[in-house]
Amino acid sequence: MATRDKFNINGVIDTKENVLENLQTLSISSGCFVTYDVNAGKWSVVINQAGTAVQQFDDSNIVGALNVSTTPLNELYNKCVVEFPHKDLNDAVDTVEISIPSAERYANERDNTLQIKLDTINDPVQAQVIGSMELKQSRVDRIVTFQTDFSAIGLKAGDIIEITNSQYGFNLTKFRVTKIEEEDVDDGALYLNITALEYSADVYNTSNLVYEYRTKRTGIIQKVNNTELQKQDDIDTSVNLTRLLVPFALSKLFNMLFETDEANGRVKAQIEPIDEDKETMLASIKKPSLTVTAPTSICEEQTATINVSHNCSSCLFEIPNNLEYEYTITGISADDINIPLTGTIPLNGTSGQLQITAVNDSDAAETMTVDIEGITKQITIYPKTGYTYSVNASPSTITEGSSTTVNITTSGIADGTVIPYQISGSASSKVTSPSLTGNVTISGGGASVTIQTSDDSTFGSSQSLTFELDPGVADFCGTIGGNTSITVLNNATTGPQPPAPSDCGKITIPVFDCPTYDGATGEVTGITATFSIEVCSPQGGASGVTVPTAISVNQGNPSTITVTQTAQVSNTVSVGQSFDVITSFNSIAPYGEVTGSTVTLKGSQV
């Protein structure tokens, strides 16, 4: 397989901009980050590509709070348009589009396009790679900010790190550093403030990117502007028609009268057809070719409609409305259909029809070939059977671990008839009974099969099953319902959650978890919220749960906490991350921790 450079810079930069701005422009076009190495005292670049973590962070080296934010659903991008100078078009501006498939979008996610302009590349494949990376990266929407000590001084923007934090469910979860700032505090210590974006290797997947050659060449030869050609362009189209019809005039098909317009030098012609000669000529003209459409199969007692038409918009002469086209039918006998095996199809204007009705004679399936002036269509005639059957699942939607019953209803099928079945679909591995293939026996005009599923306790999307009945006979003409679909919902409650919808009545509540102590006694003097979360209000008339929004502390040994203000929030809308919020507080001994009754809410940290 041939290889090529992944990124090349080929464009123009504005020298009026400062050097760093131009470096950022070049870095975006080449898929990398510009970063400053505080140890070496130099600027460098980090390639934005798949990689491994260079450092790990947890409670041992994260100083203070770990803050997590997400992108709201209505701000997620699902399409990217990249504008760039295309090398195949002499660097004329062109665009490429990259879209997220609808199956990979969140529910109720609206269209949102990311616009990118790249002036320093002219390669369409490179534009697709950059656009694909930027679009996919924008959807990996968790951003963390935290402070760490001097041990991370070698870290650079673009490096991959791993974070472990039980509160957010992080277990060596990968993030890519996007920003590092040094902070000197009064005691002489040096801290690093780090901002990082969630890492996904799928961002760098370049499969299905195809180079398509583009050109401005149209095959039209440009003419040179000169006075002679301008004169030629001024000749009226009637002169060209005159040249075309002169041979016919010489054959006495038309009387032609010519006169000269001396004002502009044009030749005018009046054409008078000789009626009897015109009719003779038209009769000998080859009929225009046809377009024929027909069904591929019908049942006995059904009608096959064959449509024929011609397009004579480019014909030289007017075509009569009474043209007829001959047809021939082979492969069946004259008793199988209601029309002769040979005949003509009259056209009304430019279109007409041939209708063939099949006779119900209980023959086996037959194929007739219809030939219309060299154009053939094959139509299979299927016999009508004397039986029908239908298949339905009740219920048609189940949760993994539960069961559904497939009911089979038949008519015209004798009791004791054994009919094979097959169970397939993405949830087939969860079927514990019956076997995925087997037989059912008809009794009393029907049968039933109970499908039992198992719960794999693994988070995922819903799956499906298909129960398909095979009667052993190809029945195209009965009342058929030979298969049914069953939706299997996932039973797990943990896993990735979409951003909170914008219409759930969001409420911001503080999370009180940080005590302050009396330096002499260790008694708790106050409790502050290290962060707040945005959650949904109760939906659909639900009562929700009561959470504190303000508290007061009565200092003592122990100290007591009183909730002074509350809010009603939803604990059923599953959006965002999980947070444990204290709803009522226990008393706190000197230097004790904040504890109490908690409720788990889903929301976004703000």
N, C-alpha and C positions, 0 to 999 in steps of 0.2 A: 504494500500500500504506500502511495506517495505521501510525503510529509511536506509541511509548509510552515513558515513562521506564523505564530499565533497572532502577533500584533506588529504592525508597521505604522509609523507616523508619516503621513504624506499630506500636507496641507499648509495653510498660512496662519501665522500668529500675528497679533497686533503688537508691534514694538513699542507702542505708546503705553501699554500696560506694564505694571511692574513685573520683575522676574518671577516672583512667587506665583502671581496670577497665571502667567504663561506656563509655569511648571505644573500647576494644577490642571490647566486645560490639556496639556500633553498626557498627564497621568491618567485622567479620566478616559482618554481615547485609547490608552494602552493597558487598561485594567490593573492599575496599581495605586498605592497610597504613597503620598509624600510625607515623610516623617523626619523629626529632628532627634538625633541620638545625643542625649545629654552627656553620656560618658565620653564619646569620641568628639563631641562638639562639631558634628557634621550633619548636613542634610543627606537623606538617603531615600530610597524607594523600597516598598514592600509589595510584591506581586499579589494581587487578589486572586488566589487560587486555593484549591483544596490542600489541606495540610493537617498537621498534628499539633496538639497543645504543647506550649513551651513552659507553662507554669500553672500551678493549681492554687485556688483560693478557697478558704473556708473560714470558720469562726476564729481560727488561730492567727490568721494574718489579714482579716478584714477588720478595719478600725471603724466602729460606729455602725450605722444602719446600712443595709443593702436595699437599695430602692429599685423597684421593677415597674416599668410602664409598658403599655401596649398601644397599638394603633387602633382607633375605633373602626368598626366595620365599614362605615360610610366613607372612610378615607383610604381604604385599601385599593391599590392599583391592580387591575387585572388585564391591562393591555398596554403595550408600549409602542410608540411610533418614534423611530429614529430618523432624523433628517441629516443627510450627509452628501458631499460631492461625489458622484458615482464615476469611477474611472472608465467604465465602458461607455459613458455618455459625455465624454470630454469634460468631466468634472462638473456637469450640470447637476443641480440639486435633485436628489431622489430620496425616497423613503423606504424603509422596511418596517413591517409590523410583526409584533410577537404578542400572542394572546395566551392567557391561562384557560385551558379547557373548562367548559361549564361544569363538568363532573368534579373538578378539583376546587370549585369555588364554594364559599360558605352559603348557607341558605339565606335568601333575601339580599344577597350581595349585588349591588347595582353596578353598572358599567362605569369604569373610571380609568381614563387613559393617562399614562405618563409620557410627557413629551420631552425628547432629548435631542439636542442639536450638537453634532460633532463636526467641527470645521477642519480638524487635522487628520482625518482618515478619509480615504476614498474607496475602500474595499467593502463590498456588500456583506461578505461573510463576517468580517471583523465587526461591522455595524450590528449584525445579528447577535454575535457573541456578547458584545457590550450591552445591547438592549436586553437580551435574555438574562444576563447576570444582574443588571440593575432592577429588572422587573421582579425576578424571583427573590432577590435580596430584600426588596421593599415589602414583601409579604411575610418574611421571617421577622415578626414585628415586636418581639420582646427586647427591650433595652434595659440594661442594668447600669447603675452608677453606684460606686462605693469608693471608700478611701482605704489605702493600704500603706504599709511602712516602707522604709528605705530598701528592703530586701527585693523589691520589684523594680529597682532603678534601671535594670537592663531591658525592661519591656519597651516595645515600640508599637506605634499605631500600625495595625494590620496583623499583629501577632494573634495567635489563637490561644485562649486560656480555658481552663475548666473550673467551674464553680460548684461547690457542694453546700447546700443550705436546706435544712429539713423543712423550714417554714414555707418555702416556695416549691418544695418537691424537687430541688436540683440535686442530682447525683452525678458528679463529674460532667455536668452539662456544658457543652462547648459554646463559647462566645468569641467573637472577633473584636479586638480592641479598636475603637475608632478615634479615641481622644485620650491623651494623658496630660495632666497639668501638675506641676510641682507646687507644693505649698509649704512655706517655712513658718513655723509657729514660734511663739515668744520664748519657749524653753530651749530653742535651738534644734528641735527635732525637724526632720524632713519627711513629709507625707506626699503621696501621689494620689491624685483624684483621677479615677479611671471611668471612662464611659465605654461600654461594649455592646455590640449587637449580636443577637442569637445567631449561631453558625449552623449552616446546613450544607452538606456536600452536594445536594441536588442543584444548588445555585450554579455550579460549575459544569453541569451536564450539557454538552454541546451536541448531543445526538439530534438528528432530524434537521440540522441546519444545512441547506443546500445552496450552492452557488449557481445562480441563473444568469447567463450572459444577456446583457441588455445592449441595444444598439439604437441609434437614431436613423440608420439607413432604411429607406423605404422602397428602394428600387426605382424611384421616380427621378428621371434625369432633369436637372434644372436647365432651363434655357437661358441663353445669354440675352440680356436686354439690348436690343438694337432697333433701329427704325424699320428695317425690313420685317422683322418678326412682329412688330407692333402693327404694321399694315396687314399682315396675315391674320392676326387676332381680330382685326376689324371686319373680316369677311363674315357675312351673315350665315347662319347655319342652313339657310335655305339653299345656298349655293352647293353646300356639301350634299344635301338631299338631291339636288339636281344632278350632280355627278353620279350618284348612286342609281338614279332612275333612268338615265340616258339609255343604257342597253335595253331596258324594257320598252322604252319609247320606240327604239329602232325595231323591236320585234312586234310593234303595233299592238302592244298591250295597253299603252297609254298615249293620248294625244298631249303633247307638251307645247306650250306657247312661251316664248322667251322675249324679254324686253330688258333694256339697259337703263338703269337709273343714272343719268349723266351727272347728277349732283355729287354722288359719292362713289361712282364707278362700280356699283354693285349690279349683279345680274339677278333678275327676278324671273321666276318660272311659275306658270299655272299648269297644273296637272289635271287632265281629264281622263279618267279610266274608260276604256271601251268595255261596256258591261258584259257582252257575251264572251269576250276574250278573258276578262277577269274571272268569270265563273269557271271557265275551263281551267285556268291556271290554279285557282284555289282548290279545285277538285283533285289536282295532282300533287298538292303540297303534302309532304309527310306530316302526319299528325304528331303533335308534341308528346314527349314522353310523360309517363304518369308517376304519381306518388300513390302507393297502395298501403293501407293499414288494415290489419285484421287481428282478431283474437287468436290465441294459440290453442284454445280448447273450449268445448261446450259440452253440455249434457244433452241426452236425448230429450226432445220436446223443447229445447232451447233454440234461439236464433242467433246465428253468427252474422254480424253486419260488417261487410267489407266496404270501406270507403276508398274511392278513387278520385283523383284530382290532378289537374295540370296547371302549371304556372306559365302563362304565355305573355308575361309582361315584356319580354324581349323579342317577341315574334315580329316579323316585318309586316305581315298582313293580318287583318282581322280574322279570327277563327270563328266559324259558325257555331251556334248554340246547340246544334243537333248532332255533334260528333258521337260516334258509337265505338266501343272497344270490345273486342271478342274475348270470351273466356272459355276455358275448358277445365272440367273437374275430373280427376282420376283418383284411383285408390279405393273407391267405394262403388256400390251398385246404384242404379237409378232409383231403387226402392228405398234407399236409406235417407233421401232428402226430398224436399218438396218442389224442386225446380229441375229442369233438364240439365244433363251433364255438360251441354254446350249451349252457347247463346251469346248475346251481346248485352253490354251495359250502356244505356244511353246517358249522356251527360247533360245536365241543365246548367248552361254557362260553362264553368270550369270544373264542376264536381258532379259526382253521382254515387250510387250505392248498389251493391249486390247483397241481398238478404237470403240466407240459406237456413232453413229450419230442419233440424234432424228429426227423423221419425223414431218413435219409441217402439223398437222391435226386439229389445232385450239382447241384441248382439253383444259380442265382446267389444272392447275398445277398438276403434278403427281410426285411421288417419287419412283424411282426404287432402289432395293437393289441388289448389286452385291456381291456374295459370291465366294471367291477364296480359296478353300481348308481350310475353316473355318474362313478366314479373310473377314469381311463384310465392305462394303462402301456404303453409301446412297447418291444418287445424285438426286436432284429435277430438273424436266424438266418443264420450264415455257413456256407458249404460247406466240407467237408473237402477239403484239397488232397492231391495224391499226392506232394509233395516235402517235404523238410526241409533245413535248413542250420544250421550253427553257426559261430561266429567266436571264436577265442581267440588271445591274444597271449602269446608266449614269448620272453623273460621279460615279466611284467606290470609289473615295476618296473625302471627303468633310471636311470642317471645322465646328465645332459645331456652331449652329445658322443658318446654310444654309440647302439646301435641295438637294435631288437626286431623279431621276425618275427611277422606276423599270419597264422595258418593258417585257411583256410576249408574246411570239410568239408560235402559235400552228398550228398543221395540223391534220385533221381527227377528230376534236372536234367541235361539232355543235354550231352555234351561240346561245346565250342564256344560255349556260351551266354555272352553278355557281360553282366556285372552291374556297375552303377555303384557307386562307394563315395565316402565323404566322410570326411575327417580334420578334427576340430575340437577345441576345448579351449583352456585358458589357455596351454599350451605350444606351440600350433600355429605360432607365429612361429619356433620353434627347429627345425622340420622342414625339412631340406634336400632330402630325397627320400623318397618320390615327391611328385608334386603333391598338393595338399590335396584335389583332386577328380579322379576318373579312372575307369577301368574295369578289371575283372579278367575273365579268360576261364577258364571251367571246363574242366579237363582231368583225366581219370582220377578224377572224383568230388570234385575240390577245386581249390584255388588257394592261393597265398601271396603276401604283400606284405611287403617289408622297409622299415621306417621308420627313417631315419637322422636324428639330431638334432645340433645344434651347441651348443657351450659359449659362452655370452655373457659369461663371466668376471665376472658381476655377482652380488653376494650377494642372496639372497632365499629365500623359502619354496619348497617343492616345488610342482610344477604337474602338470597332467594332460592326456592326450590321449584322444579317443574316436574309434575306427575304426568306422564304421557302414556296413553293407552294405544296399543297396536292390535287392531282386530284381525290382522293377517290378510286383509283384502284391501287393495287400493280403492277406496270409495271416494269419488270426487263429486258425487251427485246426491248423497243423502244429507240429512240434517246432522252435521258433524260437530262435535265438541270434544275432540280426542285428547285434549291436554288442559291442564289448569296450573296457574302459578300461585305460589305461596311465599309471602314475605316473612322473613325471620328477623325479628328485631334483636339488637344486641342487648344483653342483660347487664353489662358492666357499667358502672357509673363514673369511673375515673378515666382520665385520658385528656388529650388536647381539647380545648374548648374554644369556640369562636369568640371574637370580641363581642362585648355587650351591645345589643341593638340600641339604636339611638332613640327608640320610641318606648322604652320600658319605664319611663319616669324615674330617672337616675337620682339618687340621694347620696350625698357625701357625708360619711360618718368618721369620727376620729377613733383610733385604736389605742386605748389607754393601757400602756404597759411599761412605762419608764418612771420608777420612783425617785424622789429626791429625799435625802436624809439629813437630820440634824447632826452636825459634826461632833457634838459633845455626847449626845445620848444615842445616836443611831436611829432615833424614831423617824418614821416617815412623815415628811412635812407636805408632800404634794406628789401628784402623779400626772405626768404629761403624756401626750400622744406623740410617738416618734414618727408616725405617718397616718394618713387617712386613706380610706378606700371608697370607691364609687360603686354602689350597688343599686339594684332595681327596687322600686316600690312594689308592694303587693299587687299582683295582677288578677284580673277577673273576679274581684270581690273577695279574694283570699285575705285572711287576717294577718298573715305574716308573723314576724317575731318582733319583740321590743328590745331595742339596744340603746345604751346610754350615749348621749351626745354632749353631756356636761356632768361633772362630778365635783364633790367637795371632800376634803380630808380633815378629819378631827385628829390632831396629833396626840399621841399617847403611847402607852406601853400595855397593850398593842394600840396602833392607830386604826381608826375605822374610816371607811369610805362610804359616802352617801351619793346615790345617783340623783341629780337634781333636774335633769332634762333628758327626754327619751325621743325616739322616732320609731315608726313602724316600717320594717323593711322586709323584702322577700327572701326566704331561705329555700325556695323551690326553683327559681329561675337559674338554670345552670349555665352561667356565662362567666368568662374570666377565670381567675385563679382562686384557690381556696384559702380562706383566712379564718382563724379562730378568734372570735371576738368575745370578751368577757361581758356578760350581761348583769351579773351581781357579784360584788367583791367580798372576799373574806377579809377578816381583820389581819393586820400585818404586824408581826413582832419587829423589834429593832433590827435593822439591816436585812429584813425579810424580803421575799419576792412578792410580786403582785399575782394573786391567784383568785379563783372564783369559778362560778358556773359559766360555761362558754357555749356558743353556738357557732356552727360553721356556715360561713356565707361565701358566695361566689361573686367576685368583683374585680375591679382594676385598681391598683395602687395609684394614688395621686399625690 
